[in-house]
Amino acid sequence: MTDSQDSVTARLQDGTFSGPHQVVEVGETRYTLLGTAHVSAESADDVRRLIRSGEFDAVAIELCDARHHNLSNPDALAQQDLFEIFRRGKAGMVAANLALGAFQQRVAEQSGIEPGAEMRAALEEARHHDLPLLLIDRDVGVTLKRIYSNVPWWQRMSLFTGLLGSVMSRQEIKPEEIERLKEGDVLESTFSEFAAESETLYTPLISERDRYMVLRLAEQAPPGRYRNVLVVIGAGHMKGMVEHFSAPLPAEPEVERQRLETTPPPSKLWRALPWLITALVLIGFAIGFSRNTDLGWQLVVEWFLINGLLSGLATLIALAHPITVVATMFAAPLTSLNPTIGAGFVAAGVELWLRKPKVRDFSMLRHDVTELKGWWRNRVSRTLLVFLFATLGSAAGTWIAGFRIAGALLGSTA
């Protein structure tokens, strides 16, 4: 152990630093794990003092590429093509990230401390001292997808509503919620109430990420590549990561890491369900016409009315342009019979054509989404709502109209 390493150890042990810490030695490399509070000015100061000590030759932080990009460039969304976001099916993920960002802003307003200040400090100091910066956390989108796939389908709606309720509520954030943020990030705090009681949530949210970050370190900073690596993580990950470090690191960590990045593909039945519904509806129309022309036209009219009205009403709730509402009403019954395109995509496309977001909308986006009415006021977030609401309205219309067709056919048989 060198004199400088002795200095680091001594200062970590004498209470100079506010957060929990642990030094792990693997071969000739020391990993200094600093557990930080994501809502703490002291944690940011700890990070600055350690990096400025000159005793580290690499810095690893609990961020993924996407979160690093957003932290480094808060206006990143303004540089993206919204239509491409809808086309690639990422509207829900963008909306979720905005909602989580709104929660962060509310925490900052009520606590006076910006969440993630310690990560910003690590970014700035690593850049200033020309140190390699290692991003070791799993992509937030992958984590959300693995949470979603890990939870039984009948629990997903309560999970979704709980997430929306916690991030969009205008009530003052409780002190215990801020305390939870000191142990983990916004995502962990949001789901902590559920995760504490559910292994299906705890595993992808906490346990897997502990293992993932150790694997990323084994890839990017394997024993011998660097002398002393500072690892800045949320305090809640400290115990799990130390336990994983206590076992031998895998010879090919990327193999296991890639496995933790995959999401189980939907079942064949789930993939086939939209086509099955389309086939059943068309068969229902055919049966109706074969029995009675009036019955056949009745089923077609009811399909268009139920699906169109519910989808149009949903976009109306999102305060879409009147032309968007009308276009969605006509498009939804047809897109519901074509699984390759959704009503939400059509609605969002028309809304973007009629009300293209302005520079101000992008610049005010993060501020506007901190309050419920701001989601409707800002053209960017409102277009996201139009997409999501039209999709939900069309889905509801498809099921309701489908059951109505089945009931009419069975009734006519009787």
Salt bridges, closest charged atoms under 4 A:
GLU25 OE2 - ARG30 NH1 3.03
ASP45 OD1 - ARG48 NH1 3.25
ASP46 OD1 - ARG49 NH2 2.88
GLU55 OE2 - ARG11 NH2 3.57
GLU62 OE1 - HIS38 NE2 3.86
GLU62 OE2 - ARG209 NH2 3.04
GLU62 OE2 - HIS237 NE2 3.54
GLU84 OE2 - ARG87 NH2 2.59
GLU118 OE2 - HIS38 ND1 2.59
GLU125 OE2 - ARG52 NH2 2.83
GLU125 OE1 - HIS129 NE2 3.24
ASP137 OD2 - ARG67 NH1 2.67
ASP137 OD2 - ARG209 NH2 2.75
GLU179 OE2 - LYS182 NZ 3.21
ASP185 OD2 - ARG67 NH2 3.54
ASP185 OD2 - ARG209 NH2 2.92
GLU188 OE2 - ARG209 NH1 2.74
GLU188 OE2 - HIS237 NE2 2.65
GLU208 OE1 - ARG138 NH1 2.79
GLU208 OE1 - ARG146 NE 2.80
ASP210 OD1 - HIS237 ND1 2.50
GLU219 OE2 - ARG216 NH1 3.91
GLU219 OE2 - ARG257 NE 2.74
GLU243 OE2 - LYS239 NZ 2.67
GLU256 OE2 - ARG211 NE 2.86
GLU256 OE2 - ARG259 NH2 3.91
GLU261 OE1 - ARG257 NH1 3.10
GLU302 OE2 - ARG404 NH2 3.25
GLU351 OE2 - ARG355 NH1 3.11
ASP368 OD1 - HIS367 ND1 3.65
ASP368 OD1 - ARG377 NH2 3.11
GLU371 OE2 - ARG377 NH2 2.96
